[in-house]
Amino acid sequence: MSVLDNFESWKDFLGDRLHQAQGQGMNQQAISELAYDIGGYLSNQVEAKNEQEAVLVDLWNAADQKEQHAIANIMVKLVQNEGTGK
């Protein structure tokens, strides 16, 4: 089973990666840019595995670049308290 199959597992995975990046000293701007790059990759290259991911893809594809950065930043906020490193 892939972490993409279940939205809660996906949030936990992202939360773990966020805590790892912060623990290694990555600043908020770098995290924001990485989240934006990952969002673009996922929307173009990965098929949504559940309803939540499908909504995110639709939102991403409808958004302009500034709005996509906002979506990426919101996702970072969403997963801040997720993962095993809570």
LINJO-V127209 format. One record per helix or strand of 3 or more residues. SS is the DSSP state (~ for helix, > for strand). FROM is the first residue (numbers start at 0). TO is the last residue. If there is no record, write none. Layout:
BEGIN
ss=SS from=FROM to=TO
ss=SS from=FROM to=TO
END
This chain:
BEGIN
ss=~ from=2 to=4
ss=~ from=6 to=22
ss=~ from=27 to=44
ss=~ from=50 to=61
ss=~ from=64 to=78
END
